[in-house]
Amino acid sequence: MIRVEAAPFDPEAELAAFRAAQAPAGAIASFLGCVRGGGTEALILEHHPVLTAQAIHSFADGARQRFELLGLLIIHRFGRLAPAEPIVLVAAAALHRRPALQAVDYLMDLLKTEAPFWKREALSNEERWIEPHQADYAARDRWTAPIEEKTP
């Protein structure tokens, strides 16, 4: 399931529903990203609905090809978000922990660097654009190795 939406979501309820739908899974890994506080008044995320949906579906397809997954959940918000609000939730279900953990890491690396979102941080006296850092690109580049054959 993939959703890109302006509406707030309840991460615990989303994970509970996802977990309930993944009965055969031996592992469910997840990541929840929230708006930072500490001076940030809001995070403003803009996107192109068609391009963003296509990109995220492509990332999900790549995760399914690379890892033995039973299910995926990706929810990403857009609009004006306040500190502590959830921005993104990624969850992966697999028979074993390693593919679930790796799939979440892979997807977050791609979402952070490749998803077509434009981000601005609203501070008390200014707004500034936010771009991925060099470390974000280095994390993404770990996944450029060819996909290995899956072993039973």
Rosetta constraint file for C-alpha pairs under 8 A:
AtomPair CA 1 CA 72 HARMONIC 6.16 0.50
AtomPair CA 1 CA 73 HARMONIC 4.91 0.50
AtomPair CA 1 CA 74 HARMONIC 6.35 0.50
AtomPair CA 2 CA 56 HARMONIC 7.71 0.50
AtomPair CA 2 CA 57 HARMONIC 7.39 0.50
AtomPair CA 2 CA 72 HARMONIC 7.97 0.50
AtomPair CA 2 CA 73 HARMONIC 5.93 0.50
AtomPair CA 2 CA 74 HARMONIC 4.76 0.50
AtomPair CA 2 CA 75 HARMONIC 5.88 0.50
AtomPair CA 3 CA 74 HARMONIC 6.28 0.50
AtomPair CA 3 CA 75 HARMONIC 4.77 0.50
AtomPair CA 3 CA 76 HARMONIC 6.38 0.50
AtomPair CA 4 CA 53 HARMONIC 7.23 0.50
AtomPair CA 4 CA 75 HARMONIC 5.86 0.50
AtomPair CA 4 CA 76 HARMONIC 4.85 0.50
AtomPair CA 4 CA 77 HARMONIC 5.69 0.50
AtomPair CA 4 CA 78 HARMONIC 7.23 0.50
AtomPair CA 5 CA 75 HARMONIC 7.64 0.50
AtomPair CA 5 CA 76 HARMONIC 6.48 0.50
AtomPair CA 5 CA 77 HARMONIC 4.99 0.50
AtomPair CA 5 CA 78 HARMONIC 6.07 0.50
AtomPair CA 6 CA 77 HARMONIC 5.28 0.50
AtomPair CA 6 CA 78 HARMONIC 4.98 0.50
AtomPair CA 6 CA 79 HARMONIC 5.70 0.50
AtomPair CA 7 CA 77 HARMONIC 7.14 0.50
AtomPair CA 8 CA 77 HARMONIC 7.44 0.50
AtomPair CA 8 CA 85 HARMONIC 7.82 0.50
AtomPair CA 8 CA 86 HARMONIC 7.44 0.50
AtomPair CA 9 CA 14 HARMONIC 7.62 0.50
AtomPair CA 9 CA 86 HARMONIC 7.41 0.50
AtomPair CA 10 CA 14 HARMONIC 6.15 0.50
AtomPair CA 11 CA 15 HARMONIC 6.07 0.50
AtomPair CA 11 CA 32 HARMONIC 7.59 0.50
AtomPair CA 11 CA 86 HARMONIC 7.63 0.50
AtomPair CA 11 CA 89 HARMONIC 7.06 0.50
AtomPair CA 12 CA 16 HARMONIC 6.06 0.50
AtomPair CA 13 CA 17 HARMONIC 6.18 0.50
AtomPair CA 14 CA 18 HARMONIC 6.12 0.50
AtomPair CA 15 CA 19 HARMONIC 5.90 0.50
AtomPair CA 15 CA 91 HARMONIC 7.62 0.50
AtomPair CA 16 CA 20 HARMONIC 6.13 0.50
AtomPair CA 17 CA 21 HARMONIC 6.38 0.50
AtomPair CA 18 CA 22 HARMONIC 6.48 0.50
AtomPair CA 18 CA 73 HARMONIC 7.27 0.50
AtomPair CA 19 CA 23 HARMONIC 7.16 0.50
AtomPair CA 19 CA 28 HARMONIC 7.30 0.50
AtomPair CA 22 CA 70 HARMONIC 7.15 0.50
AtomPair CA 22 CA 71 HARMONIC 6.96 0.50
AtomPair CA 22 CA 93 HARMONIC 6.79 0.50
AtomPair CA 24 CA 70 HARMONIC 7.99 0.50
AtomPair CA 24 CA 95 HARMONIC 7.04 0.50
AtomPair CA 25 CA 70 HARMONIC 6.87 0.50
AtomPair CA 25 CA 93 HARMONIC 5.80 0.50
AtomPair CA 25 CA 94 HARMONIC 5.16 0.50
AtomPair CA 25 CA 95 HARMONIC 4.77 0.50
AtomPair CA 25 CA 96 HARMONIC 7.49 0.50
AtomPair CA 26 CA 93 HARMONIC 7.69 0.50
AtomPair CA 26 CA 94 HARMONIC 6.27 0.50
AtomPair CA 26 CA 95 HARMONIC 4.53 0.50
AtomPair CA 26 CA 96 HARMONIC 5.45 0.50
AtomPair CA 26 CA 97 HARMONIC 7.23 0.50
AtomPair CA 27 CA 93 HARMONIC 5.74 0.50
AtomPair CA 27 CA 94 HARMONIC 5.44 0.50
AtomPair CA 27 CA 95 HARMONIC 5.90 0.50
AtomPair CA 27 CA 96 HARMONIC 5.32 0.50
AtomPair CA 27 CA 97 HARMONIC 4.95 0.50
AtomPair CA 27 CA 100 HARMONIC 6.49 0.50
AtomPair CA 28 CA 91 HARMONIC 6.75 0.50
AtomPair CA 28 CA 92 HARMONIC 5.59 0.50
AtomPair CA 28 CA 93 HARMONIC 4.44 0.50
AtomPair CA 28 CA 94 HARMONIC 6.54 0.50
AtomPair CA 28 CA 97 HARMONIC 7.15 0.50
AtomPair CA 28 CA 100 HARMONIC 6.08 0.50
AtomPair CA 28 CA 101 HARMONIC 7.92 0.50
AtomPair CA 29 CA 91 HARMONIC 5.53 0.50
AtomPair CA 29 CA 92 HARMONIC 5.47 0.50
AtomPair CA 29 CA 93 HARMONIC 6.67 0.50
AtomPair CA 29 CA 97 HARMONIC 7.40 0.50
AtomPair CA 29 CA 100 HARMONIC 5.39 0.50
AtomPair CA 29 CA 101 HARMONIC 5.39 0.50
AtomPair CA 29 CA 104 HARMONIC 6.77 0.50
AtomPair CA 30 CA 89 HARMONIC 7.10 0.50
AtomPair CA 30 CA 90 HARMONIC 5.45 0.50
AtomPair CA 30 CA 91 HARMONIC 4.10 0.50
AtomPair CA 30 CA 92 HARMONIC 6.47 0.50
AtomPair CA 30 CA 101 HARMONIC 7.62 0.50
AtomPair CA 30 CA 104 HARMONIC 6.36 0.50
AtomPair CA 31 CA 88 HARMONIC 7.85 0.50
AtomPair CA 31 CA 89 HARMONIC 5.70 0.50
AtomPair CA 31 CA 90 HARMONIC 5.31 0.50
AtomPair CA 31 CA 91 HARMONIC 6.51 0.50
AtomPair CA 31 CA 104 HARMONIC 6.86 0.50
AtomPair CA 32 CA 86 HARMONIC 6.86 0.50
AtomPair CA 32 CA 87 HARMONIC 7.58 0.50
AtomPair CA 32 CA 88 HARMONIC 5.78 0.50
AtomPair CA 32 CA 89 HARMONIC 4.62 0.50
AtomPair CA 32 CA 90 HARMONIC 6.72 0.50
AtomPair CA 33 CA 86 HARMONIC 5.84 0.50
AtomPair CA 33 CA 87 HARMONIC 5.48 0.50
AtomPair CA 33 CA 88 HARMONIC 5.08 0.50
AtomPair CA 33 CA 89 HARMONIC 6.48 0.50
AtomPair CA 34 CA 83 HARMONIC 7.39 0.50
AtomPair CA 34 CA 84 HARMONIC 5.39 0.50
AtomPair CA 34 CA 85 HARMONIC 5.34 0.50
AtomPair CA 34 CA 86 HARMONIC 4.23 0.50
AtomPair CA 34 CA 87 HARMONIC 5.14 0.50
AtomPair CA 34 CA 88 HARMONIC 7.08 0.50
AtomPair CA 35 CA 42 HARMONIC 7.60 0.50
AtomPair CA 35 CA 43 HARMONIC 6.66 0.50
AtomPair CA 35 CA 81 HARMONIC 7.07 0.50
AtomPair CA 35 CA 82 HARMONIC 6.57 0.50
AtomPair CA 35 CA 83 HARMONIC 4.71 0.50
AtomPair CA 35 CA 84 HARMONIC 4.99 0.50
AtomPair CA 35 CA 85 HARMONIC 5.58 0.50
AtomPair CA 35 CA 86 HARMONIC 6.52 0.50
AtomPair CA 35 CA 87 HARMONIC 6.55 0.50
AtomPair CA 36 CA 40 HARMONIC 6.66 0.50
AtomPair CA 36 CA 83 HARMONIC 5.42 0.50
AtomPair CA 36 CA 84 HARMONIC 6.16 0.50
AtomPair CA 37 CA 41 HARMONIC 7.34 0.50
AtomPair CA 37 CA 83 HARMONIC 4.98 0.50
AtomPair CA 37 CA 84 HARMONIC 6.72 0.50
AtomPair CA 39 CA 123 HARMONIC 6.13 0.50
AtomPair CA 39 CA 124 HARMONIC 7.15 0.50
AtomPair CA 40 CA 83 HARMONIC 6.78 0.50
AtomPair CA 40 CA 121 HARMONIC 6.60 0.50
AtomPair CA 40 CA 122 HARMONIC 5.96 0.50
AtomPair CA 40 CA 123 HARMONIC 4.96 0.50
AtomPair CA 40 CA 124 HARMONIC 7.42 0.50
AtomPair CA 41 CA 82 HARMONIC 6.37 0.50
AtomPair CA 41 CA 83 HARMONIC 6.55 0.50
AtomPair CA 41 CA 121 HARMONIC 7.67 0.50
AtomPair CA 41 CA 122 HARMONIC 5.44 0.50
AtomPair CA 41 CA 123 HARMONIC 5.34 0.50
AtomPair CA 41 CA 124 HARMONIC 6.59 0.50
AtomPair CA 42 CA 80 HARMONIC 6.33 0.50
AtomPair CA 42 CA 81 HARMONIC 5.39 0.50
AtomPair CA 42 CA 82 HARMONIC 4.63 0.50
AtomPair CA 42 CA 83 HARMONIC 6.15 0.50
AtomPair CA 42 CA 121 HARMONIC 6.10 0.50
AtomPair CA 42 CA 122 HARMONIC 5.05 0.50
AtomPair CA 42 CA 123 HARMONIC 7.22 0.50
AtomPair CA 43 CA 79 HARMONIC 7.99 0.50
AtomPair CA 43 CA 80 HARMONIC 5.77 0.50
AtomPair CA 43 CA 81 HARMONIC 5.19 0.50
AtomPair CA 43 CA 82 HARMONIC 6.53 0.50
AtomPair CA 43 CA 83 HARMONIC 7.70 0.50
AtomPair CA 43 CA 119 HARMONIC 6.91 0.50
AtomPair CA 43 CA 120 HARMONIC 5.84 0.50
AtomPair CA 43 CA 121 HARMONIC 4.72 0.50
AtomPair CA 43 CA 122 HARMONIC 6.08 0.50
AtomPair CA 44 CA 78 HARMONIC 7.16 0.50
AtomPair CA 44 CA 79 HARMONIC 5.44 0.50
AtomPair CA 44 CA 80 HARMONIC 4.43 0.50
AtomPair CA 44 CA 81 HARMONIC 6.26 0.50
AtomPair CA 44 CA 119 HARMONIC 5.63 0.50
AtomPair CA 44 CA 120 HARMONIC 5.09 0.50
AtomPair CA 44 CA 121 HARMONIC 6.31 0.50
AtomPair CA 44 CA 122 HARMONIC 7.41 0.50
AtomPair CA 45 CA 77 HARMONIC 7.71 0.50
AtomPair CA 45 CA 78 HARMONIC 4.77 0.50
AtomPair CA 45 CA 79 HARMONIC 5.04 0.50
AtomPair CA 45 CA 80 HARMONIC 6.52 0.50
AtomPair CA 45 CA 117 HARMONIC 6.21 0.50
AtomPair CA 45 CA 118 HARMONIC 5.58 0.50
AtomPair CA 45 CA 119 HARMONIC 4.64 0.50
AtomPair CA 45 CA 120 HARMONIC 6.59 0.50
AtomPair CA 46 CA 78 HARMONIC 5.98 0.50
AtomPair CA 46 CA 79 HARMONIC 6.22 0.50
AtomPair CA 46 CA 117 HARMONIC 5.60 0.50
AtomPair CA 46 CA 118 HARMONIC 5.05 0.50
AtomPair CA 46 CA 119 HARMONIC 6.50 0.50
AtomPair CA 47 CA 52 HARMONIC 6.53 0.50
AtomPair CA 47 CA 78 HARMONIC 7.19 0.50
AtomPair CA 47 CA 116 HARMONIC 6.10 0.50
AtomPair CA 47 CA 117 HARMONIC 4.71 0.50
AtomPair CA 47 CA 118 HARMONIC 6.19 0.50
AtomPair CA 48 CA 52 HARMONIC 5.74 0.50
AtomPair CA 48 CA 116 HARMONIC 7.06 0.50
AtomPair CA 48 CA 117 HARMONIC 7.58 0.50
AtomPair CA 49 CA 53 HARMONIC 6.05 0.50
AtomPair CA 50 CA 54 HARMONIC 6.13 0.50
AtomPair CA 51 CA 55 HARMONIC 6.09 0.50
AtomPair CA 51 CA 116 HARMONIC 6.89 0.50
AtomPair CA 52 CA 56 HARMONIC 6.17 0.50
AtomPair CA 52 CA 115 HARMONIC 6.28 0.50
AtomPair CA 52 CA 116 HARMONIC 5.41 0.50
AtomPair CA 52 CA 117 HARMONIC 7.27 0.50
AtomPair CA 53 CA 57 HARMONIC 6.08 0.50
AtomPair CA 54 CA 58 HARMONIC 6.13 0.50
AtomPair CA 55 CA 59 HARMONIC 6.25 0.50
AtomPair CA 55 CA 114 HARMONIC 7.89 0.50
AtomPair CA 55 CA 115 HARMONIC 6.16 0.50
AtomPair CA 55 CA 116 HARMONIC 7.50 0.50
AtomPair CA 56 CA 60 HARMONIC 6.19 0.50
AtomPair CA 56 CA 111 HARMONIC 7.47 0.50
AtomPair CA 56 CA 115 HARMONIC 6.77 0.50
AtomPair CA 57 CA 61 HARMONIC 6.16 0.50
AtomPair CA 58 CA 62 HARMONIC 6.22 0.50
AtomPair CA 59 CA 63 HARMONIC 6.28 0.50
AtomPair CA 59 CA 107 HARMONIC 6.48 0.50
AtomPair CA 59 CA 110 HARMONIC 6.98 0.50
AtomPair CA 60 CA 64 HARMONIC 6.25 0.50
AtomPair CA 60 CA 72 HARMONIC 7.51 0.50
AtomPair CA 60 CA 107 HARMONIC 7.27 0.50
AtomPair CA 61 CA 65 HARMONIC 6.25 0.50
AtomPair CA 62 CA 66 HARMONIC 6.08 0.50
AtomPair CA 63 CA 67 HARMONIC 5.82 0.50
AtomPair CA 63 CA 103 HARMONIC 5.79 0.50
AtomPair CA 63 CA 106 HARMONIC 7.17 0.50
AtomPair CA 63 CA 107 HARMONIC 7.03 0.50
AtomPair CA 64 CA 68 HARMONIC 6.49 0.50
AtomPair CA 64 CA 69 HARMONIC 6.01 0.50
AtomPair CA 65 CA 147 HARMONIC 7.90 0.50
AtomPair CA 66 CA 147 HARMONIC 5.85 0.50
AtomPair CA 66 CA 148 HARMONIC 7.52 0.50
AtomPair CA 66 CA 150 HARMONIC 8.00 0.50
AtomPair CA 67 CA 99 HARMONIC 5.41 0.50
AtomPair CA 67 CA 100 HARMONIC 7.76 0.50
AtomPair CA 67 CA 102 HARMONIC 7.73 0.50
AtomPair CA 67 CA 103 HARMONIC 6.50 0.50
AtomPair CA 67 CA 150 HARMONIC 7.73 0.50
AtomPair CA 68 CA 94 HARMONIC 6.42 0.50
AtomPair CA 68 CA 95 HARMONIC 7.91 0.50
AtomPair CA 68 CA 99 HARMONIC 6.22 0.50
AtomPair CA 68 CA 150 HARMONIC 7.60 0.50
AtomPair CA 69 CA 92 HARMONIC 6.88 0.50
AtomPair CA 69 CA 93 HARMONIC 5.77 0.50
AtomPair CA 69 CA 94 HARMONIC 4.60 0.50
AtomPair CA 69 CA 95 HARMONIC 7.46 0.50
AtomPair CA 69 CA 99 HARMONIC 6.94 0.50
AtomPair CA 69 CA 100 HARMONIC 6.90 0.50
AtomPair CA 70 CA 92 HARMONIC 7.62 0.50
AtomPair CA 70 CA 93 HARMONIC 5.27 0.50
AtomPair CA 70 CA 94 HARMONIC 5.06 0.50
AtomPair CA 70 CA 95 HARMONIC 7.38 0.50
AtomPair CA 71 CA 92 HARMONIC 5.80 0.50
AtomPair CA 71 CA 93 HARMONIC 5.01 0.50
AtomPair CA 71 CA 94 HARMONIC 7.10 0.50
AtomPair CA 72 CA 90 HARMONIC 7.50 0.50
AtomPair CA 72 CA 91 HARMONIC 5.75 0.50
AtomPair CA 72 CA 92 HARMONIC 4.62 0.50
AtomPair CA 72 CA 93 HARMONIC 6.41 0.50
AtomPair CA 73 CA 89 HARMONIC 7.47 0.50
AtomPair CA 73 CA 90 HARMONIC 5.54 0.50
AtomPair CA 73 CA 91 HARMONIC 4.99 0.50
AtomPair CA 73 CA 92 HARMONIC 6.44 0.50
AtomPair CA 74 CA 88 HARMONIC 7.35 0.50
AtomPair CA 74 CA 89 HARMONIC 5.74 0.50
AtomPair CA 74 CA 90 HARMONIC 4.59 0.50
AtomPair CA 74 CA 91 HARMONIC 6.62 0.50
AtomPair CA 75 CA 88 HARMONIC 5.53 0.50
AtomPair CA 75 CA 89 HARMONIC 5.15 0.50
AtomPair CA 75 CA 90 HARMONIC 6.56 0.50
AtomPair CA 76 CA 87 HARMONIC 5.86 0.50
AtomPair CA 76 CA 88 HARMONIC 4.43 0.50
AtomPair CA 76 CA 89 HARMONIC 6.61 0.50
AtomPair CA 77 CA 86 HARMONIC 7.82 0.50
AtomPair CA 77 CA 87 HARMONIC 5.18 0.50
AtomPair CA 77 CA 88 HARMONIC 6.32 0.50
AtomPair CA 78 CA 87 HARMONIC 7.66 0.50
AtomPair CA 81 CA 85 HARMONIC 6.28 0.50
AtomPair CA 81 CA 87 HARMONIC 7.71 0.50
AtomPair CA 90 CA 104 HARMONIC 6.20 0.50
AtomPair CA 90 CA 107 HARMONIC 7.58 0.50
AtomPair CA 90 CA 108 HARMONIC 7.50 0.50
AtomPair CA 91 CA 100 HARMONIC 7.92 0.50
AtomPair CA 91 CA 104 HARMONIC 6.26 0.50
AtomPair CA 92 CA 100 HARMONIC 5.08 0.50
AtomPair CA 92 CA 101 HARMONIC 7.45 0.50
AtomPair CA 92 CA 103 HARMONIC 6.45 0.50
AtomPair CA 92 CA 104 HARMONIC 6.19 0.50
AtomPair CA 93 CA 100 HARMONIC 5.56 0.50
AtomPair CA 94 CA 99 HARMONIC 6.39 0.50
AtomPair CA 94 CA 100 HARMONIC 5.40 0.50
AtomPair CA 96 CA 100 HARMONIC 6.93 0.50
AtomPair CA 97 CA 101 HARMONIC 6.03 0.50
AtomPair CA 98 CA 102 HARMONIC 5.98 0.50
AtomPair CA 99 CA 103 HARMONIC 5.88 0.50
AtomPair CA 100 CA 104 HARMONIC 6.42 0.50
AtomPair CA 101 CA 105 HARMONIC 6.33 0.50
AtomPair CA 102 CA 106 HARMONIC 5.96 0.50
AtomPair CA 103 CA 107 HARMONIC 6.05 0.50
AtomPair CA 104 CA 108 HARMONIC 6.11 0.50
AtomPair CA 105 CA 109 HARMONIC 6.18 0.50
AtomPair CA 106 CA 110 HARMONIC 6.42 0.50
AtomPair CA 106 CA 140 HARMONIC 7.35 0.50
AtomPair CA 106 CA 143 HARMONIC 7.04 0.50
AtomPair CA 107 CA 111 HARMONIC 6.01 0.50
AtomPair CA 108 CA 112 HARMONIC 5.91 0.50
AtomPair CA 109 CA 113 HARMONIC 6.39 0.50
AtomPair CA 109 CA 136 HARMONIC 6.81 0.50
AtomPair CA 109 CA 137 HARMONIC 7.85 0.50
AtomPair CA 109 CA 139 HARMONIC 6.27 0.50
AtomPair CA 109 CA 140 HARMONIC 4.95 0.50
AtomPair CA 110 CA 114 HARMONIC 5.22 0.50
AtomPair CA 110 CA 115 HARMONIC 6.69 0.50
AtomPair CA 110 CA 140 HARMONIC 6.18 0.50
AtomPair CA 111 CA 115 HARMONIC 4.85 0.50
AtomPair CA 112 CA 132 HARMONIC 6.74 0.50
AtomPair CA 112 CA 136 HARMONIC 7.04 0.50
AtomPair CA 113 CA 132 HARMONIC 5.92 0.50
AtomPair CA 113 CA 136 HARMONIC 6.62 0.50
AtomPair CA 113 CA 137 HARMONIC 6.46 0.50
AtomPair CA 113 CA 140 HARMONIC 7.29 0.50
AtomPair CA 118 CA 129 HARMONIC 7.72 0.50
AtomPair CA 118 CA 130 HARMONIC 7.71 0.50
AtomPair CA 119 CA 129 HARMONIC 5.82 0.50
AtomPair CA 119 CA 130 HARMONIC 5.37 0.50
AtomPair CA 119 CA 131 HARMONIC 7.46 0.50
AtomPair CA 120 CA 127 HARMONIC 6.34 0.50
AtomPair CA 120 CA 128 HARMONIC 5.34 0.50
AtomPair CA 120 CA 129 HARMONIC 4.29 0.50
AtomPair CA 120 CA 130 HARMONIC 5.56 0.50
AtomPair CA 121 CA 127 HARMONIC 5.49 0.50
AtomPair CA 121 CA 128 HARMONIC 5.37 0.50
AtomPair CA 121 CA 129 HARMONIC 6.34 0.50
AtomPair CA 121 CA 130 HARMONIC 6.76 0.50
AtomPair CA 122 CA 126 HARMONIC 6.16 0.50
AtomPair CA 122 CA 127 HARMONIC 4.41 0.50
AtomPair CA 122 CA 128 HARMONIC 6.75 0.50
AtomPair CA 123 CA 127 HARMONIC 5.83 0.50
AtomPair CA 132 CA 136 HARMONIC 5.90 0.50
AtomPair CA 132 CA 137 HARMONIC 7.23 0.50
AtomPair CA 133 CA 137 HARMONIC 6.76 0.50
AtomPair CA 134 CA 138 HARMONIC 6.24 0.50
AtomPair CA 135 CA 139 HARMONIC 6.12 0.50
AtomPair CA 136 CA 140 HARMONIC 6.29 0.50
AtomPair CA 137 CA 141 HARMONIC 6.08 0.50
AtomPair CA 138 CA 142 HARMONIC 6.69 0.50
AtomPair CA 139 CA 143 HARMONIC 7.83 0.50
AtomPair CA 140 CA 144 HARMONIC 7.68 0.50
